[in-house]
Amino acid sequence: MTTDTGADGAPGHTPAKGATTAFAYVTTLFFAWGFATSLIDPLIAAVKRVFDLNNAEAFLTTFAWFIAYGVMSLPAATVLAKLGYSRSIIGALIVMVAGCLIVPAATAADWYPGVLIALFVIASGVTLLQVAANPLVAELGSRKSSHFRLNFSQAFNSLGTTVGPWLGAHVLLTGGVFAAGAVVTAATRNQSLRSIDMAFLAMGAFFALVAVFIFTARKTINASAPKTSGEVVSPLKALSSKWAVFGALAIFVYVGSEVAIGGMLTNFLESPDVLNAPIETAGKMVALYWGGAMVGRFLGSFLMRWIPAALLLIVCTAVAGLLCLVVSQVGGPTAAYAALSIGLFNSIMFPTIFTLTLERSTAPTSATSGLLVFGIIGGALLPQIAARVADAAGAIAPAFIVPMLGYAALVVFAVACFRTRATNTDAAGAVSGH
């Protein structure tokens, strides 16, 4: 990689030949992990009926997925430091393919814990992808266009989270025990288990195809990638900064709230006192929740040209909390569309919390980033609380109180950011989707 000087006088770099092609391949990674993550939403409804689970047991799928961020984030950083970008990405995709292959073995044995193990394995690969792809995208082209590339890649992440529930519902929530008038028998359960197999085998094939693409572009990626030092900065070093801790707690609460809502939506929309929709239709409607986040990212980026990020975060968190309150107190279509609308206001939260924290943290940027990524384990824990509330209440609507309280806490974070001047404006760089 050769260096040059940008228009602003700051050091830049001349992109390696073929960097645009490599960028296109790497952008597929954002789509891949967005698709895989949002597939959990219809999977919750599928395993609940197929394995005869309560809400808390079905939500162990999100626990298995998001706990991987806490367990594997530091090992992933170590792998990246030792192997570099292309080999780490290919290795992560191979791990994800292996996880997809565990699912048919688990369903053949009619063993739900095996499905959870498979989800943890896949999510471990996704964790490594997120650690590697974020700084890599920033380098695959000119410095001037780095923010465009990151936003473009994030848009594909949102596209993946929108397509995942729709396609997943079509495969996972049709036929078998979900057919009209069907009863749960050995035959209908077997048909639904095969649908789960089909979904994960198809996803594994897609991951394998992406791995081949990355392998063909590995030389260009290696030429354009930032150099790794072989050293890993522990996220524990960020504990010395109150803003790093505050931001990690905010990420914890946000991801937990977002995932809890997404996981509850299919069964919520299906409820007789809400929309009384067929479960496949309800599952496909979850795409509106994630699609709202995709639209909101574009709209939010536009509004931030004139509105301070912290102020926009105050508005979005407050409105999301009020919508959760509406959902918990009313029924029918009003509650349904209020729940789906929350996605629009979720849109800017993750990247905005991330950058606002980096701008205020006194800890090393890499350590702060690591601690913020660790906070994603909120997606493992808060949905479990919401599921237990739903089981205790005998209905899903009261469980929306859990994300409502989460958004109230995020309002506090946003107000604190608005009242505190940024001290490290150069630190807030690339932020990947979760």
C-alpha positions as CSV (number, residue, x, y, z in Angstrom):
1,M,0.0,0.0,0.0
2,T,1.4,3.4,-1.0
3,T,0.7,6.5,1.0
4,D,-0.3,9.9,-0.3
5,T,-1.8,13.1,1.1
6,G,-5.5,13.7,1.1
7,A,-7.2,17.0,0.2
8,D,-7.3,18.0,3.8
9,G,-3.5,17.5,4.2
10,A,-4.0,14.3,6.2
11,P,-2.1,11.2,5.2
12,G,-4.1,9.0,2.9
13,H,-3.5,5.9,0.8
14,T,-3.7,4.8,-2.8
15,P,-6.1,1.9,-3.0
16,A,-4.7,-1.4,-4.3
17,K,-5.7,-2.5,-7.8
18,G,-9.0,-4.4,-7.5
19,A,-9.9,-2.9,-4.2
20,T,-13.4,-2.1,-5.5
21,T,-14.0,-5.7,-6.3
22,A,-12.6,-6.8,-2.9
23,F,-14.9,-4.2,-1.3
24,A,-17.9,-5.7,-3.1
25,Y,-17.0,-9.2,-1.8
26,V,-16.5,-7.9,1.8
27,T,-19.8,-6.1,1.7
28,T,-21.5,-9.5,1.2
29,L,-20.3,-10.3,4.8
30,F,-22.5,-7.5,6.2
31,F,-25.5,-8.9,4.4
32,A,-24.6,-12.5,5.5
33,W,-24.4,-11.8,9.2
34,G,-27.5,-9.5,9.1
35,F,-29.5,-12.3,7.4
36,A,-28.2,-14.9,9.8
37,T,-29.0,-12.8,12.9
38,S,-32.5,-11.9,11.9
39,L,-33.3,-15.5,11.0
40,I,-33.5,-16.1,14.7
41,D,-36.9,-14.3,14.9
42,P,-38.9,-16.8,12.9
43,L,-36.8,-19.6,14.3
44,I,-38.1,-18.8,17.8
45,A,-41.7,-19.3,16.7
46,A,-40.7,-22.5,14.9
47,V,-38.9,-24.2,17.7
48,K,-41.5,-23.1,20.2
49,R,-44.2,-25.2,18.5
50,V,-42.0,-28.0,17.1
51,F,-40.3,-28.8,20.3
52,D,-43.3,-27.8,22.5
53,L,-41.4,-25.0,24.5
54,N,-42.5,-22.1,26.6
55,N,-41.3,-18.5,25.7
56,A,-38.3,-18.7,28.0
57,E,-37.1,-22.0,26.5
58,A,-37.7,-20.8,22.9
59,F,-35.8,-17.6,23.6
60,L,-32.7,-19.6,24.5
61,T,-32.0,-19.3,20.8
62,T,-31.2,-15.6,21.2
63,F,-29.2,-16.5,24.4
64,A,-27.1,-19.0,22.5
65,W,-26.5,-16.6,19.6
66,F,-25.7,-13.4,21.5
67,I,-23.7,-14.9,24.4
68,A,-21.1,-15.7,21.7
69,Y,-20.3,-12.0,21.5
70,G,-19.2,-12.0,25.1
71,V,-17.4,-15.3,25.0
72,M,-15.7,-15.0,21.6
73,S,-15.0,-11.2,21.1
74,L,-11.5,-11.3,22.7
75,P,-10.5,-14.6,21.1
76,A,-11.7,-13.2,17.8
77,A,-9.5,-10.2,18.2
78,T,-6.6,-12.5,19.0
79,V,-7.3,-14.6,15.8
80,L,-7.4,-11.5,13.7
81,A,-4.1,-10.2,15.1
82,K,-2.4,-13.5,14.4
83,L,-3.9,-14.5,11.1
84,G,-4.7,-11.2,9.4
85,Y,-7.9,-10.3,7.6
86,S,-8.5,-12.6,4.7
87,R,-7.6,-15.8,6.5
88,S,-9.6,-14.7,9.6
89,I,-12.7,-14.0,7.4
90,I,-12.4,-17.4,5.5
91,G,-11.9,-19.2,8.8
92,A,-15.0,-17.4,10.3
93,L,-17.1,-18.5,7.3
94,I,-15.9,-22.1,7.6
95,V,-16.9,-22.1,11.3
96,M,-20.4,-20.7,10.3
97,V,-20.8,-23.5,7.7
98,A,-19.9,-26.1,10.3
99,G,-22.5,-24.6,12.6
100,C,-25.1,-24.9,9.9
101,L,-24.2,-28.6,9.4
102,I,-24.8,-29.3,13.1
103,V,-28.5,-28.4,12.8
104,P,-29.5,-31.4,10.7
105,A,-27.7,-33.7,13.2
106,A,-29.5,-32.1,16.1
107,T,-32.9,-32.3,14.5
108,A,-32.3,-35.9,13.4
109,A,-31.7,-36.7,17.1
110,D,-34.8,-34.5,18.0
111,W,-32.4,-32.7,20.4
112,Y,-33.2,-29.0,20.9
113,P,-29.9,-28.3,22.8
114,G,-28.1,-29.3,19.7
115,V,-29.8,-26.5,17.8
116,L,-28.6,-24.1,20.5
117,I,-25.0,-25.4,20.1
118,A,-25.2,-24.9,16.4
119,L,-26.4,-21.3,16.9
120,F,-23.5,-20.6,19.2
121,V,-21.0,-21.9,16.7
122,I,-22.5,-19.8,13.9
123,A,-22.6,-16.7,16.0
124,S,-18.9,-17.3,17.0
125,G,-18.0,-17.0,13.3
126,V,-20.2,-13.9,13.0
127,T,-18.3,-12.3,15.9
128,L,-15.0,-12.8,14.1
129,L,-16.5,-11.4,10.9
130,Q,-17.6,-8.3,12.7
131,V,-14.2,-7.8,14.3
132,A,-12.5,-8.2,10.9
133,A,-14.9,-6.6,8.4
134,N,-15.3,-3.2,10.1
135,P,-11.8,-1.8,9.8
136,L,-11.3,-3.7,6.5
137,V,-14.1,-1.9,4.7
138,A,-12.6,1.5,5.7
139,E,-9.3,0.6,3.9
140,L,-10.7,-0.9,0.7
141,G,-10.7,2.4,-1.2
142,S,-9.8,6.0,-0.8
143,R,-9.9,7.7,2.6
144,K,-12.3,10.3,1.2
145,S,-14.9,7.7,0.5
146,S,-14.5,5.6,3.6
147,H,-17.7,6.9,5.3
148,F,-19.7,6.2,2.1
149,R,-18.4,2.6,2.0
150,L,-19.2,2.0,5.6
151,N,-22.7,3.3,5.3
152,F,-23.2,1.4,2.1
153,S,-22.0,-1.8,3.8
154,Q,-24.3,-1.1,6.8
155,A,-27.2,-0.7,4.3
156,F,-26.5,-4.2,3.1
157,N,-26.5,-5.4,6.7
158,S,-30.0,-3.9,7.1
159,L,-31.1,-5.5,3.9
160,G,-30.0,-8.8,5.3
161,T,-32.0,-8.3,8.5
162,T,-35.0,-7.4,6.4
163,V,-34.8,-10.3,4.0
164,G,-34.0,-12.8,6.8
165,P,-37.4,-12.8,8.6
166,W,-39.4,-12.8,5.4
167,L,-37.6,-15.7,3.8
168,G,-37.2,-17.5,7.1
169,A,-40.9,-17.4,7.8
170,H,-41.6,-18.7,4.3
171,V,-39.4,-21.7,5.0
172,L,-39.7,-22.3,8.7
173,L,-43.4,-21.4,9.4
174,T,-45.2,-23.3,6.6
175,G,-46.3,-26.9,6.3
176,G,-45.9,-29.5,9.0
177,V,-47.2,-28.4,12.4
178,F,-47.9,-24.9,10.9
179,A,-50.2,-26.1,8.1
180,A,-53.8,-24.9,8.4
181,G,-55.7,-27.2,10.7
182,A,-52.6,-29.3,11.4
183,V,-52.2,-31.1,14.7
184,V,-48.8,-32.0,16.2
185,T,-48.0,-35.6,15.2
186,A,-44.8,-37.4,14.5
187,A,-45.3,-36.9,10.8
188,T,-46.0,-33.1,11.0
189,R,-43.1,-32.6,13.5
190,N,-40.8,-34.4,11.1
191,Q,-41.9,-32.2,8.2
192,S,-41.2,-29.1,10.2
193,L,-37.9,-30.3,11.4
194,R,-36.9,-30.9,7.8
195,S,-37.8,-27.3,7.1
196,I,-35.4,-26.1,9.8
197,D,-32.7,-28.3,8.2
198,M,-33.4,-26.8,4.8
199,A,-33.1,-23.3,6.1
200,F,-29.7,-23.9,7.7
201,L,-28.3,-26.0,4.9
202,A,-29.2,-23.3,2.4
203,M,-27.6,-20.7,4.7
204,G,-24.5,-22.8,5.0
205,A,-24.3,-23.1,1.2
206,F,-24.4,-19.3,1.0
207,F,-21.7,-18.9,3.6
208,A,-19.5,-21.4,1.6
209,L,-20.1,-19.4,-1.6
210,V,-19.1,-16.2,0.1
211,A,-15.9,-18.0,1.5
212,V,-15.0,-18.9,-2.1
213,F,-15.5,-15.3,-3.2
214,I,-13.3,-14.0,-0.4
215,F,-10.7,-16.7,-1.2
216,T,-10.5,-15.5,-4.9
217,A,-10.0,-11.9,-3.7
218,R,-7.6,-12.7,-0.8
219,K,-4.5,-11.1,-2.5
220,T,-6.3,-7.8,-3.1
221,I,-7.7,-7.9,0.4
222,N,-4.3,-8.5,1.9
223,A,-2.8,-5.7,-0.2
224,S,-5.4,-3.2,0.9
225,A,-5.9,-4.3,4.5
226,P,-4.6,-2.4,7.5
227,K,-1.6,-4.2,9.0
228,T,-2.1,-6.1,12.2
229,S,0.5,-5.7,14.9
230,G,-0.1,-9.1,16.5
231,E,-1.0,-7.4,19.8
232,V,-4.4,-7.4,21.3
233,V,-5.7,-4.6,23.5
234,S,-7.9,-6.0,26.2
235,P,-11.4,-4.4,26.6
236,L,-10.8,-4.5,30.4
237,K,-8.5,-1.4,29.9
238,A,-11.7,0.5,29.0
239,L,-13.1,0.0,32.5
240,S,-11.0,3.0,33.6
241,S,-13.3,5.3,31.7
242,K,-16.7,6.0,33.0
243,W,-17.9,6.9,29.5
244,A,-16.7,3.6,28.1
245,V,-18.6,1.7,30.8
246,F,-21.7,3.9,30.4
247,G,-21.6,3.3,26.6
248,A,-21.2,-0.5,27.0
249,L,-24.2,-0.5,29.3
250,A,-26.2,1.5,26.7
251,I,-25.2,-1.0,24.0
252,F,-26.2,-3.8,26.3
253,V,-29.7,-2.3,26.9
254,Y,-30.2,-1.3,23.3
255,V,-29.3,-4.7,21.7
256,G,-31.3,-6.5,24.4
257,S,-34.4,-4.4,23.8
258,E,-34.1,-4.6,20.0
259,V,-33.6,-8.4,20.0
260,A,-36.4,-9.0,22.6
261,I,-38.9,-7.1,20.4
262,G,-37.9,-8.9,17.2
263,G,-38.1,-12.2,18.9
264,M,-41.6,-11.6,20.3
265,L,-43.1,-10.1,17.2
266,T,-44.1,-13.3,15.3
267,N,-46.1,-14.8,18.2
268,F,-47.4,-11.4,19.2
269,L,-48.8,-10.6,15.8
270,E,-50.3,-14.0,15.5
271,S,-52.2,-13.6,18.8
272,P,-56.0,-13.5,18.4
273,D,-56.3,-10.2,20.4
274,V,-53.7,-8.5,18.1
275,L,-53.9,-9.4,14.4
276,N,-54.9,-13.0,14.6
277,A,-52.8,-13.5,11.5
278,P,-51.5,-16.9,10.2
279,I,-48.1,-17.6,11.7
280,E,-46.4,-17.4,8.3
281,T,-47.9,-14.0,7.6
282,A,-47.0,-12.8,11.1
283,G,-43.4,-14.0,10.6
284,K,-43.1,-12.2,7.3
285,M,-44.4,-9.0,8.8
286,V,-41.4,-8.9,11.1
287,A,-39.5,-7.8,8.0
288,L,-41.3,-4.5,8.4
289,Y,-39.6,-4.1,11.8
290,W,-36.1,-4.6,10.4
291,G,-37.0,-2.8,7.2
292,G,-37.9,0.3,9.2
293,A,-34.4,0.2,10.7
294,M,-32.9,0.1,7.2
295,V,-35.0,3.2,6.1
296,G,-34.2,4.9,9.4
297,R,-30.5,4.6,8.9
298,F,-30.7,6.5,5.6
299,L,-33.1,9.1,7.1
300,G,-31.1,9.4,10.3
301,S,-27.8,10.0,8.3
302,F,-29.6,12.8,6.4
303,L,-31.0,14.5,9.5
304,M,-27.7,14.4,11.3
305,R,-26.4,17.0,8.9
306,W,-28.5,19.5,10.8
307,I,-29.5,17.8,14.1
308,P,-26.9,16.9,16.8
309,A,-26.5,13.1,17.1
310,A,-27.2,13.1,20.8
311,L,-30.4,15.2,20.3
312,L,-31.7,12.8,17.6
313,L,-30.9,9.9,19.9
314,I,-33.0,11.5,22.7
315,V,-36.0,11.7,20.3
316,C,-35.6,8.2,19.0
317,T,-35.2,6.5,22.4
318,A,-38.1,8.4,23.9
319,V,-40.4,7.6,21.0
320,A,-39.4,3.9,21.0
321,G,-40.1,3.8,24.8
322,L,-43.6,5.4,24.3
323,L,-44.4,2.9,21.5
324,C,-43.5,0.0,23.9
325,L,-45.9,1.5,26.4
326,V,-48.6,1.7,23.8
327,V,-48.1,-2.0,22.9
328,S,-48.2,-3.1,26.5
329,Q,-51.5,-1.2,27.2
330,V,-53.6,-1.6,24.1
331,G,-54.4,-4.5,21.7
332,G,-55.5,-5.0,18.1
333,P,-53.9,-3.4,15.0
334,T,-52.9,-0.4,17.0
335,A,-50.5,-2.5,19.2
336,A,-49.3,-4.4,16.1
337,Y,-48.3,-1.4,14.1
338,A,-46.9,0.4,17.1
339,A,-44.6,-2.6,17.7
340,L,-43.5,-2.7,14.1
341,S,-42.8,1.0,14.1
342,I,-40.2,0.7,16.8
343,G,-37.7,-0.6,14.2
344,L,-37.7,2.8,12.5
345,F,-36.6,4.5,15.7
346,N,-34.1,1.8,16.6
347,S,-32.2,2.5,13.3
348,I,-29.7,5.1,14.5
349,M,-29.2,3.8,18.0
350,F,-26.3,1.3,17.7
351,P,-23.9,3.4,15.6
352,T,-24.9,6.6,17.4
353,I,-24.3,5.1,20.9
354,F,-21.0,3.7,19.6
355,T,-19.6,6.9,18.2
356,L,-20.9,9.1,21.1
357,T,-19.1,6.8,23.5
358,L,-15.9,6.8,21.5
359,E,-15.9,10.6,21.4
360,R,-16.1,10.8,25.2
361,S,-14.1,7.9,26.4
362,T,-10.7,8.5,27.9
363,A,-9.6,4.9,27.3
364,P,-7.7,3.6,24.2
365,T,-10.1,3.5,21.3
366,S,-9.5,-0.2,20.6
367,A,-10.2,-1.0,24.2
368,T,-13.4,1.1,24.2
369,S,-14.5,-0.5,21.0
370,G,-13.9,-4.0,22.5
371,L,-15.9,-3.2,25.6
372,L,-18.8,-1.8,23.4
373,V,-18.8,-5.0,21.3
374,F,-18.9,-7.0,24.5
375,G,-22.1,-5.1,25.5
376,I,-23.9,-6.9,22.6
377,I,-24.4,-9.8,25.1
378,G,-27.5,-7.8,26.1
379,G,-29.1,-9.6,23.2
380,A,-28.6,-12.8,25.2
381,L,-30.0,-11.7,28.6
382,L,-32.8,-9.1,28.2
383,P,-34.9,-11.3,25.8
384,Q,-34.8,-14.0,28.5
385,I,-36.3,-11.5,31.0
386,A,-39.0,-10.5,28.5
387,A,-39.8,-14.1,27.8
388,R,-40.2,-14.9,31.5
389,V,-42.5,-11.9,31.9
390,A,-44.6,-13.2,29.0
391,D,-44.8,-16.7,30.5
392,A,-45.8,-15.3,33.9
393,A,-48.4,-13.0,32.4
394,G,-49.7,-15.6,30.0
395,A,-49.5,-13.0,27.2
396,I,-46.8,-11.3,25.2
397,A,-47.9,-7.7,25.4
398,P,-46.9,-7.1,29.1
399,A,-43.4,-8.2,28.2
400,F,-42.9,-5.0,26.2
401,I,-42.5,-3.3,29.5
402,V,-38.9,-4.7,29.5
403,P,-37.7,-2.9,26.4
404,M,-39.7,0.1,27.5
405,L,-37.5,0.4,30.6
406,G,-34.5,-0.2,28.4
407,Y,-35.3,2.7,26.2
408,A,-36.0,4.9,29.3
409,A,-32.4,4.1,30.4
410,L,-31.2,5.0,26.9
411,V,-32.9,8.4,27.2
412,V,-30.8,9.0,30.2
413,F,-27.6,8.1,28.3
414,A,-28.6,10.3,25.4
415,V,-29.3,13.3,27.6
416,A,-26.0,12.8,29.4
417,C,-24.2,12.8,26.0
418,F,-26.1,15.9,24.9
419,R,-24.9,17.8,28.0
420,T,-21.3,16.6,27.8
421,R,-18.8,17.9,25.2
422,A,-17.0,15.4,23.1
423,T,-13.3,15.2,24.0
424,N,-12.0,12.7,21.4
425,T,-13.6,13.5,18.1
426,D,-11.0,11.7,16.1
427,A,-11.7,8.4,17.7
428,A,-15.2,7.8,16.4
429,G,-14.5,5.9,13.3
430,A,-16.0,2.9,11.5
431,V,-18.9,1.1,13.2
432,S,-20.3,-2.1,11.9
433,G,-23.9,-3.3,12.2
434,H,-24.6,-6.0,14.8
